[in-house]
Amino acid sequence: MLVTSYAATGFDGEVVGVEVDIRGGIPGVDIVGLPDGAVKEARERVRVAVRNSGFKFPTDRILINLAPAGVRKEGASFDLPIAIALLHAAGQVADGIAGKVMILGELELSGRVRPVNGVLSAIASGQRECVGRFLVPNENLREAAALGGGDVYGIASLKEAVELLALLARGGAPPQANVPAHAPREPTFEGDFSDIKGQGFLKRALEVAAAGMHHVLLFGPPGSGKTMAARRFLSLLPDLARDDAIAATRIHSLAGVLPPHAGLLMRPPFRMPHHSASKEGLVGGGKSLRPGEVSLAHRGVLFLDEAPEFKKSLLQSLREPIEEGRVDIARAGASLWFPADFQLLLAANPCPCGNLGRDAGVCMCNPIEIHRYWKRLGGALLDRIDIRIPVRPIDPETILETGEERSATIRARVERAVARQEKRFAGKPFTRNSRIPPGCLVSYCALHIEARRVFADAIKKLSLSSRACHSVLKVARTIADLSESEAIDTVHLLEAIQHRRYGDGDFYWS
């Protein structure tokens, strides 16, 4: 039996072999292979847990090697594999199991096994290395079973793990719990789109954004409904495909934000970091090289409320993930990556005081202050925003109206548009209109003669960049999909231009 474990180094990670040598000499335990403080402390936890579980801890000189030695080992998930490898070397675990066994778990002093982070990534890495059996804490069993393949067993204690291995060594077949990858349930959302009264232009633009996974900027006075609409945007998005759900769940597990007994995340994640977030918290990295908010929002939504209040350098760091769909973190001792294909939602006031655009308000900001306020977003980031939506406060009479369209109705249209895109892009590395590469635009966003003329006139009038031209075509393709039209008509193109025209200047309201 070859005992293995897992080191979380980036999205892929590394399978770690756990080797134990027991020899004569002064009693003691040495752990080598670049262990961090938590791994070094495992020798004390393992010593007590072994004794409290009814086993004998060897009184000889013990050397524990975690290979490969050049990969740093962090966290308490090595407790259980170290304990099993030690007992196996001491002859207290039955031999006779062929191949590799991956074991994950933190030990309490009583011998009970605690849940750990990164189990789904560990299972994926183990399957690539031809590991056939996996022992994980009971709380991580649903997560571990999500991938399928291999024999996955949930355990509650060190003693239970030893008994399970003994049964496997005798050729027995312990029962495996039939654990579904996720618990089927109706999705729950924070409010419904019908809560938004009026604002037809806003709701139409968000429907287009949801269908094509386009980035959005909402700007308007405080209280006009920007944050309310952004929080309900998630209710328009369809469930994640299986591959996307696995990737999103892996990232959340690595970051330690996946709840116990959780399976696959079938709904797109929604992340809303505070404007005081650090660069490591937003993009990822730090001392432990963990995924940031952009990765936690993978295949979901990253919402930055009051976006100009974020540090300018922080906002500009989003440009590479938006373009590449991933984050590459380079440090002196390591270089790793995390997926970060997210949909960006920005919300901003039209000016520092927020009264610009309010009918009864008086804006005290001068043009220089307004220009400086918008400059915080930066032209390079704004150029990557496909849809810009001015939001005006609604009349008091409109608040009392009823009969607004519900999220489920809009989501049904979005799902049909998404299905058209997936069929169109079958076999391609992208599945949504916003991710069409420039070289494929001519194939998927062809225009007839009249639409070409309208497009050229609008681009010249608005002085749009080449990236903005591509953006207009992608949004027009999404609008055509919502209309169930294969061709992009002039009306689709005009609506796409309408969604793009704002935001490049200093302000919208005079």
C-alpha positions as CSV (number, residue, x, y, z in Angstrom):
1,M,0.0,0.0,0.0
2,L,1.3,3.4,-1.0
3,V,-0.1,6.2,1.2
4,T,-0.6,9.5,-0.6
5,S,-2.1,12.8,0.2
6,Y,-2.4,16.2,-1.5
7,A,-0.7,19.6,-1.4
8,A,-2.8,22.5,-2.6
9,T,-0.5,24.4,-5.0
10,G,-2.7,26.4,-7.3
11,F,-5.7,25.0,-9.1
12,D,-4.1,21.6,-10.0
13,G,-2.1,20.9,-6.9
14,E,0.3,18.0,-6.3
15,V,-0.1,14.4,-5.1
16,V,2.2,13.8,-2.2
17,G,3.6,10.5,-1.2
18,V,3.9,9.8,2.6
19,E,6.8,7.6,3.5
20,V,7.8,6.5,7.1
21,D,11.0,4.9,8.3
22,I,11.3,3.4,11.8
23,R,14.7,2.6,13.0
24,G,16.6,2.2,16.3
25,G,17.9,5.2,18.1
26,I,16.8,8.0,20.4
27,P,13.0,8.2,20.3
28,G,11.7,11.1,18.3
29,V,9.8,12.1,15.2
30,D,11.2,14.1,12.3
31,I,9.1,15.4,9.3
32,V,10.9,16.4,6.2
33,G,9.8,17.6,2.8
34,L,9.2,21.4,3.3
35,P,6.4,21.1,5.9
36,D,4.9,24.3,7.3
37,G,4.1,24.9,11.0
38,A,0.8,23.0,10.9
39,V,2.4,19.9,9.3
40,K,5.3,20.0,11.8
41,E,2.8,20.0,14.7
42,A,1.2,16.9,13.2
43,R,3.7,14.7,15.1
44,E,2.2,15.7,18.4
45,R,-1.4,15.4,17.3
46,V,-0.7,12.0,15.6
47,R,1.2,10.7,18.7
48,V,-1.8,11.4,21.1
49,A,-4.5,10.4,18.5
50,V,-2.8,7.0,17.9
51,R,-2.7,6.2,21.6
52,N,-6.2,7.4,22.3
53,S,-7.4,5.2,19.4
54,G,-6.1,2.1,21.0
55,F,-2.9,1.7,19.0
56,K,0.7,1.6,20.1
57,F,2.9,4.6,19.1
58,P,6.5,3.3,18.2
59,T,9.2,4.3,20.7
60,D,11.9,4.2,18.1
61,R,13.4,6.9,15.8
62,I,10.8,7.9,13.2
63,L,11.5,9.7,9.9
64,I,8.5,10.9,7.9
65,N,9.1,12.1,4.3
66,L,6.6,14.0,2.3
67,A,7.6,13.7,-1.4
68,P,8.2,15.5,-3.7
69,A,10.5,17.4,-1.3
70,G,10.5,20.6,-3.3
71,V,6.8,21.3,-2.9
72,R,5.7,23.1,0.2
73,K,3.2,21.2,2.4
74,E,0.7,23.3,4.3
75,G,-2.3,22.6,6.5
76,A,-3.6,19.9,8.8
77,S,-4.8,17.5,6.1
78,F,-1.6,15.5,6.4
79,D,-2.5,14.3,10.0
80,L,-4.4,11.2,9.0
81,P,-2.2,10.0,6.1
82,I,0.9,10.4,8.4
83,A,-0.9,8.4,11.1
84,I,-1.9,5.6,8.7
85,A,1.6,5.5,7.1
86,L,3.2,5.3,10.5
87,L,0.9,2.5,11.7
88,H,1.4,0.6,8.4
89,A,5.2,0.9,8.9
90,A,4.8,-0.4,12.5
91,G,2.8,-3.4,11.3
92,Q,-0.4,-2.3,12.9
93,V,-2.3,-1.7,9.6
94,A,-2.8,-4.9,7.5
95,D,-0.8,-5.1,4.4
96,G,-2.0,-6.5,1.1
97,I,-3.7,-3.5,-0.6
98,A,-2.2,-3.0,-4.0
99,G,-1.7,0.5,-5.5
100,K,-2.1,3.9,-4.1
101,V,-4.5,5.1,-1.5
102,M,-5.1,8.8,-1.0
103,I,-6.0,9.7,2.6
104,L,-7.1,13.2,3.8
105,G,-8.1,14.4,7.2
106,E,-7.2,16.4,10.3
107,L,-6.9,14.5,13.6
108,E,-8.3,15.6,16.9
109,L,-6.5,14.3,20.0
110,S,-9.3,11.8,20.5
111,G,-8.7,10.2,17.1
112,R,-11.7,11.8,15.5
113,V,-11.3,13.1,11.9
114,R,-12.1,16.7,11.1
115,P,-13.0,18.0,7.6
116,V,-10.3,19.7,5.4
117,N,-10.2,22.0,2.5
118,G,-9.4,21.1,-1.2
119,V,-10.9,17.6,-1.2
120,L,-12.4,17.9,-4.7
121,S,-9.1,19.1,-6.1
122,A,-7.3,16.3,-4.3
123,I,-9.6,13.7,-5.8
124,A,-9.1,15.1,-9.3
125,S,-5.3,15.1,-8.9
126,G,-5.4,11.6,-7.5
127,Q,-7.4,10.3,-10.4
128,R,-4.8,11.8,-12.8
129,E,-2.1,9.9,-10.9
130,C,-4.1,6.6,-11.1
131,V,-5.0,6.5,-7.4
132,G,-7.9,4.0,-7.0
133,R,-9.0,4.5,-3.4
134,F,-9.8,7.6,-1.4
135,L,-10.4,8.0,2.3
136,V,-11.9,11.4,3.3
137,P,-13.7,12.8,6.3
138,N,-17.4,12.1,6.4
139,E,-18.1,15.9,6.1
140,N,-16.3,15.9,2.8
141,L,-17.8,12.8,1.3
142,R,-20.4,14.5,-0.9
143,E,-17.7,16.8,-2.3
144,A,-15.4,13.8,-2.9
145,A,-18.1,11.8,-4.7
146,A,-18.9,14.6,-7.1
147,L,-16.3,13.6,-9.7
148,G,-17.2,9.9,-9.8
149,G,-14.6,7.2,-10.5
150,G,-12.5,5.4,-8.0
151,D,-13.6,4.1,-4.6
152,V,-14.4,6.9,-2.2
153,Y,-15.0,6.2,1.5
154,G,-16.1,8.5,4.3
155,I,-14.5,8.0,7.7
156,A,-15.1,9.5,11.1
157,S,-12.0,8.4,13.1
158,L,-8.5,7.0,12.9
159,K,-9.8,3.6,14.3
160,E,-12.5,3.4,11.6
161,A,-9.9,4.2,8.9
162,V,-7.6,1.3,10.1
163,E,-10.6,-1.1,10.3
164,L,-11.6,-0.1,6.7
165,L,-8.1,-0.7,5.4
166,A,-8.0,-4.1,7.1
167,L,-11.2,-5.1,5.4
168,L,-9.9,-4.0,2.0
169,A,-6.7,-5.9,2.6
170,R,-8.7,-9.1,3.2
171,G,-10.5,-8.5,-0.1
172,G,-13.7,-7.4,1.5
173,A,-16.0,-4.8,-0.1
174,P,-17.2,-2.2,2.4
175,P,-20.5,-0.6,1.5
176,Q,-20.2,2.8,-0.2
177,A,-22.8,5.3,0.6
178,N,-24.9,6.3,-2.4
179,V,-24.1,10.0,-2.0
180,P,-25.4,12.3,-4.8
181,A,-23.0,14.9,-6.1
182,H,-25.5,17.6,-5.0
183,A,-28.8,17.8,-3.2
184,P,-31.6,18.5,-5.7
185,R,-33.5,21.6,-4.6
186,E,-35.1,24.7,-6.0
187,P,-32.7,27.6,-6.3
188,T,-33.2,30.4,-3.8
189,F,-32.5,34.0,-4.6
190,E,-32.3,37.3,-2.8
191,G,-35.5,38.8,-4.0
192,D,-37.1,38.6,-7.5
193,F,-36.8,40.8,-10.5
194,S,-40.4,41.8,-10.1
195,D,-39.3,43.8,-7.1
196,I,-37.8,46.3,-9.5
197,K,-40.6,48.7,-10.5
198,G,-40.4,50.5,-13.8
199,Q,-36.8,50.7,-15.1
200,G,-37.6,48.9,-18.4
201,F,-34.3,49.9,-20.0
202,L,-32.3,48.6,-17.0
203,K,-34.1,45.3,-16.9
204,R,-33.8,44.7,-20.6
205,A,-30.0,45.5,-20.5
206,L,-29.5,43.0,-17.6
207,E,-31.4,40.4,-19.5
208,V,-29.1,40.8,-22.5
209,A,-26.1,40.7,-20.1
210,A,-27.3,37.5,-18.5
211,A,-27.8,35.8,-21.9
212,G,-24.4,36.6,-23.3
213,M,-22.3,36.9,-20.1
214,H,-21.4,40.5,-20.9
215,H,-19.8,42.9,-18.4
216,V,-22.0,45.7,-17.1
217,L,-21.7,49.2,-15.6
218,L,-24.6,50.6,-13.7
219,F,-24.4,54.3,-12.8
220,G,-26.9,56.7,-11.3
221,P,-27.8,58.6,-8.1
222,P,-27.9,56.8,-4.7
223,G,-31.2,55.0,-4.2
224,S,-32.1,54.6,-7.8
225,G,-31.9,50.8,-7.7
226,K,-28.4,49.9,-8.9
227,T,-27.5,47.6,-6.0
228,M,-31.0,46.2,-5.8
229,A,-30.9,45.2,-9.5
230,A,-27.4,43.8,-9.2
231,R,-28.3,41.5,-6.3
232,R,-31.3,40.1,-8.2
233,F,-29.2,39.6,-11.4
234,L,-28.2,36.2,-10.2
235,S,-31.9,35.1,-10.5
236,L,-31.7,35.5,-14.3
237,L,-28.7,33.1,-14.8
238,P,-29.2,29.4,-15.7
239,D,-27.6,26.6,-13.6
240,L,-24.0,25.8,-14.2
241,A,-22.9,23.0,-16.6
242,R,-21.3,20.1,-14.9
243,D,-17.7,21.0,-15.8
244,D,-18.2,24.6,-14.7
245,A,-19.8,23.4,-11.4
246,I,-16.8,21.1,-10.7
247,A,-14.4,24.0,-11.4
248,A,-16.3,26.4,-9.2
249,T,-16.6,23.9,-6.4
250,R,-12.9,23.1,-6.5
251,I,-12.0,26.8,-6.1
252,H,-14.4,27.2,-3.2
253,S,-13.1,24.1,-1.5
254,L,-9.5,25.3,-1.9
255,A,-10.4,28.6,-0.4
256,G,-12.1,27.0,2.5
257,V,-15.5,28.6,1.9
258,L,-17.4,25.4,1.0
259,P,-19.8,24.4,3.7
260,P,-19.6,20.9,5.4
261,H,-21.5,18.2,3.6
262,A,-21.8,20.4,0.5
263,G,-21.7,18.9,-3.0
264,L,-21.3,20.6,-6.4
265,L,-22.3,24.3,-6.6
266,M,-24.9,24.1,-9.2
267,R,-25.8,27.8,-9.1
268,P,-23.4,30.5,-10.4
269,P,-21.5,32.1,-7.5
270,F,-22.1,35.7,-6.6
271,R,-19.2,37.6,-5.0
272,M,-19.5,41.1,-3.6
273,P,-16.2,42.2,-2.0
274,H,-16.0,45.4,0.1
275,H,-14.1,48.3,-1.4
276,S,-11.5,48.0,1.4
277,A,-10.4,44.6,-0.1
278,S,-6.6,44.0,-0.6
279,K,-5.1,43.1,-4.0
280,E,-4.4,39.5,-2.7
281,G,-8.0,39.2,-1.5
282,L,-9.4,40.3,-4.8
283,V,-7.0,38.7,-7.3
284,G,-5.4,36.0,-5.1
285,G,-2.0,35.2,-3.7
286,G,-0.8,36.2,-0.3
287,K,1.4,34.1,1.9
288,S,-0.6,30.9,1.4
289,L,-1.2,31.6,-2.4
290,R,-5.0,31.1,-2.1
291,P,-7.6,32.0,-4.8
292,G,-9.1,35.5,-4.6
293,E,-12.6,36.9,-5.2
294,V,-12.1,36.9,-9.0
295,S,-11.5,33.1,-8.9
296,L,-14.3,32.5,-6.4
297,A,-16.6,34.2,-8.9
298,H,-15.5,31.8,-11.7
299,R,-18.5,31.2,-14.0
300,G,-20.5,33.5,-11.9
301,V,-20.7,37.2,-11.0
302,L,-18.2,39.6,-9.4
303,F,-20.1,42.7,-8.2
304,L,-18.2,45.8,-7.2
305,D,-20.6,48.2,-5.5
306,E,-19.4,51.8,-5.4
307,A,-16.6,50.8,-7.9
308,P,-14.8,54.2,-7.9
309,E,-14.2,53.7,-4.1
310,F,-11.9,50.8,-4.9
311,K,-8.2,51.5,-5.3
312,K,-7.3,52.3,-8.8
313,S,-4.5,49.7,-8.9
314,L,-7.0,47.2,-7.6
315,L,-9.5,47.9,-10.4
316,Q,-6.8,47.8,-13.1
317,S,-5.6,44.4,-11.8
318,L,-9.0,43.0,-13.2
319,R,-8.0,43.6,-16.8
320,E,-5.9,40.5,-17.2
321,P,-8.4,38.1,-15.7
322,I,-11.2,39.6,-17.8
323,E,-9.1,39.0,-21.0
324,E,-7.6,35.7,-20.1
325,G,-10.2,34.1,-17.9
326,R,-7.5,33.0,-15.4
327,V,-5.2,34.5,-12.8
328,D,-1.4,33.7,-13.0
329,I,0.4,34.3,-9.7
330,A,4.1,34.5,-9.9
331,R,6.2,34.5,-6.7
332,A,9.9,33.9,-6.1
333,G,9.3,30.4,-4.9
334,A,6.2,29.4,-6.9
335,S,4.2,30.1,-10.0
336,L,0.6,28.9,-10.1
337,W,-2.8,29.8,-11.6
338,F,-6.5,29.8,-10.8
339,P,-9.5,30.0,-13.2
340,A,-11.2,33.4,-13.2
341,D,-13.8,33.5,-16.0
342,F,-16.4,35.7,-14.4
343,Q,-19.0,38.3,-15.3
344,L,-18.1,41.8,-13.9
345,L,-20.9,44.1,-12.6
346,L,-19.8,47.6,-11.6
347,A,-22.0,50.1,-9.8
348,A,-21.1,53.8,-9.5
349,N,-22.6,57.2,-8.6
350,P,-22.5,59.8,-11.4
351,C,-20.4,62.1,-9.2
352,P,-18.7,62.2,-5.8
353,C,-21.7,63.7,-4.0
354,G,-24.2,61.5,-5.9
355,N,-26.7,64.2,-6.6
356,L,-26.0,64.5,-10.3
357,G,-29.1,63.3,-12.2
358,R,-31.4,63.7,-9.2
359,D,-34.3,65.9,-10.2
360,A,-34.7,67.6,-6.8
361,G,-31.0,67.4,-5.9
362,V,-28.3,70.0,-6.2
363,C,-24.9,68.7,-7.3
364,M,-22.0,70.7,-5.8
365,C,-19.3,68.9,-7.8
366,N,-17.4,70.8,-10.4
367,P,-16.4,69.2,-13.8
368,I,-12.8,68.6,-12.6
369,E,-14.0,66.6,-9.5
370,I,-16.4,64.6,-11.7
371,H,-13.6,63.9,-14.2
372,R,-11.3,62.8,-11.4
373,Y,-14.0,60.6,-9.9
374,W,-14.6,58.7,-13.2
375,K,-10.9,58.5,-13.9
376,R,-10.6,56.1,-11.0
377,L,-12.2,53.4,-13.1
378,G,-9.6,54.0,-15.8
379,G,-10.3,54.0,-19.6
380,A,-8.6,50.6,-20.1
381,L,-11.1,48.8,-17.7
382,L,-14.1,50.8,-18.9
383,D,-13.3,49.8,-22.5
384,R,-13.8,46.2,-21.5
385,I,-17.3,46.9,-20.2
386,D,-19.9,45.8,-22.9
387,I,-23.0,47.3,-21.4
388,R,-23.4,50.7,-19.6
389,I,-26.7,51.5,-18.0
390,P,-27.8,54.9,-16.7
391,V,-30.2,54.4,-13.8
392,R,-32.6,57.2,-12.9
393,P,-34.8,57.4,-9.8
394,I,-38.4,56.4,-10.5
395,D,-41.6,58.3,-9.7
396,P,-43.4,57.6,-6.5
397,E,-46.4,56.4,-8.4
398,T,-44.4,53.7,-10.2
399,I,-43.3,52.2,-6.8
400,L,-46.9,51.2,-6.1
401,E,-47.5,49.5,-9.5
402,T,-47.8,45.7,-9.8
403,G,-47.6,43.2,-12.6
404,E,-43.8,43.3,-13.2
405,E,-42.2,40.4,-15.0
406,R,-40.8,37.8,-12.7
407,S,-37.3,36.4,-12.7
408,A,-38.4,32.9,-13.8
409,T,-40.0,34.3,-16.9
410,I,-36.9,36.2,-17.9
411,R,-34.6,33.3,-17.0
412,A,-36.5,31.0,-19.4
413,R,-35.7,33.4,-22.2
414,V,-32.1,33.6,-21.1
415,E,-31.8,29.8,-21.0
416,R,-33.1,29.5,-24.5
417,A,-30.6,32.1,-25.7
418,V,-27.8,30.2,-23.8
419,A,-28.8,26.9,-25.4
420,R,-28.6,28.5,-28.9
421,Q,-25.1,29.7,-28.1
422,E,-24.0,26.3,-26.8
423,K,-25.3,24.6,-29.9
424,R,-23.6,27.2,-32.2
425,F,-20.2,27.0,-30.4
426,A,-20.2,23.2,-29.9
427,G,-16.6,21.9,-30.0
428,K,-15.2,25.4,-29.5
429,P,-13.2,26.5,-26.3
430,F,-15.9,29.1,-25.6
431,T,-19.7,28.8,-25.1
432,R,-21.0,32.4,-24.7
433,N,-21.1,35.4,-27.1
434,S,-19.0,37.6,-24.9
435,R,-16.1,35.2,-25.2
436,I,-16.0,35.0,-29.0
437,P,-12.4,35.7,-30.1
438,P,-11.7,38.5,-32.6
439,G,-10.8,36.0,-35.3
440,C,-14.2,34.4,-35.2
441,L,-16.4,37.6,-35.2
442,V,-16.8,37.6,-38.9
443,S,-18.1,34.1,-38.9
444,Y,-20.6,34.5,-36.0
445,C,-21.5,38.2,-36.2
446,A,-21.9,38.8,-40.0
447,L,-23.9,41.9,-40.9
448,H,-25.9,42.7,-44.1
449,I,-25.3,45.8,-46.1
450,E,-27.7,48.1,-44.3
451,A,-26.5,47.0,-40.8
452,R,-22.9,47.5,-42.0
453,R,-23.7,51.1,-42.8
454,V,-25.4,51.7,-39.5
455,F,-22.5,50.1,-37.7
456,A,-19.9,52.2,-39.4
457,D,-21.8,55.5,-38.8
458,A,-22.3,54.7,-35.1
459,I,-18.6,53.8,-34.6
460,K,-17.4,57.0,-36.2
461,K,-19.9,59.1,-34.2
462,L,-19.1,57.6,-30.9
463,S,-15.3,57.3,-31.6
464,L,-15.2,53.7,-30.3
465,S,-12.1,51.6,-30.1
466,S,-11.5,48.4,-31.9
467,R,-12.3,46.5,-28.7
468,A,-15.6,48.5,-28.4
469,C,-16.5,47.6,-32.0
470,H,-16.1,43.9,-31.2
471,S,-18.1,44.4,-28.0
472,V,-21.0,46.0,-30.0
473,L,-21.1,43.0,-32.4
474,K,-21.1,40.5,-29.5
475,V,-23.9,42.3,-27.7
476,A,-25.9,42.5,-31.0
477,R,-25.4,38.7,-31.5
478,T,-26.8,38.1,-28.0
479,I,-29.8,40.3,-28.7
480,A,-30.4,38.4,-31.9
481,D,-30.3,35.1,-29.9
482,L,-32.9,36.5,-27.5
483,S,-35.1,37.2,-30.5
484,E,-34.4,33.7,-31.8
485,S,-32.9,35.1,-34.9
486,E,-29.9,33.6,-36.8
487,A,-29.1,36.9,-38.5
488,I,-28.2,40.2,-36.8
489,D,-30.7,42.8,-38.0
490,T,-30.3,46.5,-37.9
491,V,-32.7,46.7,-34.9
492,H,-30.4,44.3,-32.9
493,L,-27.4,46.4,-33.8
494,L,-29.0,49.7,-32.8
495,E,-30.0,48.3,-29.4
496,A,-26.4,47.1,-28.9
497,I,-25.1,50.5,-29.7
498,Q,-27.5,52.1,-27.3
499,H,-26.2,49.9,-24.5
500,R,-22.6,50.9,-25.3
501,R,-22.8,54.7,-25.8
502,Y,-22.5,55.8,-22.2
503,G,-19.6,55.8,-19.8
504,D,-16.7,56.9,-22.0
505,G,-17.4,60.6,-21.2
506,D,-17.2,62.2,-17.8
507,F,-20.9,62.0,-17.0
508,Y,-24.3,61.4,-18.5
509,W,-26.5,64.1,-17.0
510,S,-26.0,67.8,-17.5
